[in-house]
Amino acid sequence: MVIELDEYGLKRDVALAELMSSQAKLPILAANEETQIKNIEVIKAQLRSVKAMLNQQQREFDRYKNLLADESTTQQKFDNISASLSIAQSENDQAEASLLVAESKLNDFRAQHNAIEAEIKSRKHYLKDRN
């Protein structure tokens, strides 16, 4: 009988320690979520800027394309504008990819947060039933 009580106490102590450990993780995950939300806001602002540059480069490209057709500019100038447009497109693609990665990280933090909250609920229920 004494062994059973000691085993019960040990299991209760382990569950209590695991509960405390899980509870300690929540503020860290909340801070990570908040940081990631701010990171997403920054990336979205950068993406708006990149899109504006892309639109400007596209208009410039179209203008030089017409100038080249009218023989009012050189092939070299048109090639430079074409290269600038390609760079702007690449920067846009990179910013969009960065946003997707940041949103995925935020979703991961939220999933971890939800899992830990479920774990805490389960441990509290376990401890409540054992008292």
Contacts in CASP RR format, 6 or more apart in sequence:
PFRMAT RR
TARGET T0000
AUTHOR 0000-0000-0000
METHOD contacts of the structure
MODEL  1
MVIELDEYGLKRDVALAELMSSQAKLPILAANEETQIKNIEVIKAQLRSV
KAMLNQQQREFDRYKNLLADESTTQQKFDNISASLSIAQSENDQAEASLL
VAESKLNDFRAQHNAIEAEIKSRKHYLKDRN
8 130 0 8 1.000
11 130 0 8 1.000
12 127 0 8 1.000
12 130 0 8 1.000
15 123 0 8 1.000
15 126 0 8 1.000
15 127 0 8 1.000
15 130 0 8 1.000
16 123 0 8 1.000
16 127 0 8 1.000
18 119 0 8 1.000
18 123 0 8 1.000
19 120 0 8 1.000
19 123 0 8 1.000
19 124 0 8 1.000
19 127 0 8 1.000
22 116 0 8 1.000
22 119 0 8 1.000
22 120 0 8 1.000
22 123 0 8 1.000
23 120 0 8 1.000
25 116 0 8 1.000
26 113 0 8 1.000
26 116 0 8 1.000
26 117 0 8 1.000
26 120 0 8 1.000
29 109 0 8 1.000
29 112 0 8 1.000
29 113 0 8 1.000
29 116 0 8 1.000
30 113 0 8 1.000
32 109 0 8 1.000
33 106 0 8 1.000
33 109 0 8 1.000
33 110 0 8 1.000
33 113 0 8 1.000
36 102 0 8 1.000
36 105 0 8 1.000
36 106 0 8 1.000
36 109 0 8 1.000
37 106 0 8 1.000
39 102 0 8 1.000
40 99 0 8 1.000
40 102 0 8 1.000
40 103 0 8 1.000
40 106 0 8 1.000
43 95 0 8 1.000
43 98 0 8 1.000
43 99 0 8 1.000
43 102 0 8 1.000
44 99 0 8 1.000
46 95 0 8 1.000
46 98 0 8 1.000
47 92 0 8 1.000
47 95 0 8 1.000
47 96 0 8 1.000
47 99 0 8 1.000
50 88 0 8 1.000
50 91 0 8 1.000
50 92 0 8 1.000
50 95 0 8 1.000
51 92 0 8 1.000
53 88 0 8 1.000
53 91 0 8 1.000
54 85 0 8 1.000
54 88 0 8 1.000
54 89 0 8 1.000
54 91 0 8 1.000
54 92 0 8 1.000
56 88 0 8 1.000
57 81 0 8 1.000
57 84 0 8 1.000
57 85 0 8 1.000
57 87 0 8 1.000
57 88 0 8 1.000
58 85 0 8 1.000
58 88 0 8 1.000
60 81 0 8 1.000
60 84 0 8 1.000
60 85 0 8 1.000
61 81 0 8 1.000
61 82 0 8 1.000
61 84 0 8 1.000
61 85 0 8 1.000
64 73 0 8 1.000
64 77 0 8 1.000
64 78 0 8 1.000
64 81 0 8 1.000
64 82 0 8 1.000
65 78 0 8 1.000
67 73 0 8 1.000
67 78 0 8 1.000
68 75 0 8 1.000
68 78 0 8 1.000
END
